[in-house]
Amino acid sequence: MIIALADHRSLWYNESYLKAKKSKFDIVPDSEIFEHCMELVRLHLGCKISEEQFSVLWERPDVLVKFGVGLKNIYLFFSHASVDYKLEITPENGSQIELRRPHGQLTKFLLIQLLGAPQLFKKASGQWVRGVDFTPSCCIGQSSAVCLELLPRCELPNLRNSFILYKEHEGPFVLERADAAINNSTNMVKTIRLHGFSSIESPEAVTEFLEEYTGKATVSDVQILPPKDGRASAIVEFTHAEYADMIIPLADDRLLWYGILI
């Protein structure tokens, strides 16, 4: 069923379509040859938000890192809820690698930028089989990078000869825990700052007008709030008449919007 729907481009998200095909083997042979191993590594999944900051969505201690032949494939072994898992990063889903060595710190960080989600396997009956993203809010699939926190005594292989896009930095590097409320909540209050509106165009999907949320506008921001008493119309409040004279005509003509909120 899934393959037929995928062939007809019936499964999509935004502008991306699902591709599906039959696989001959669901079991992965446990016979890889490894050239280098690193123990007691702390795994951080998330995204790089600046040159000096990494936002952590999910993390795991005591991870065993192994490099395959030619150091091309990277394998991350760890346990969760009494189940053994393995993440596999290949040249197809991994791009740039950075070694971060902040001044004044003994800890090193190996940052791997991802082109796609790494493959996840779990141990079942002594065999590696394909697994599903078990992390909260599917953090593995949401992550655009993997950060490996290395102990001072941890020795790295010669990655420069194996990865063209390999860099080393000695500047500041900070791990920041992402806000759990942002990651897990679907009904949180969102704030949109009023500055600009330089590109005002009418959206195409005007039929989906405020079906689940009502809007509240103030002088400094717009908040999207859950509907109250079944009301689905926008609530606009201003403390200065000049803002009302400018914003209300635009709102009446549906020229201000965020997502499906117009």
Secondary structure, 3 states (H helix, E strand, C coil): CHHHHHHCCCCEECCEECCCCCCCCCEECCCCCCCEEEEEEEEEEEEECCCCEEEEEEEEEEEEEEECHHHCCEEEEEEECCEEEEEEECCCCEEEEEEECCCCCCCEEEEEEECCCCEEEEEECCEEEECCCCCHHHHHHHCCEEEEEECCCCCCCCCCCCCCCEEEECCCCEEEECCHHHHHCCCCCEEEECCCCCCCCCCCCCCCCCCCCEEEECCCEEEEECCCCCCCCCEECCCCHHHHHHHHHHHHCCCCCECCEC
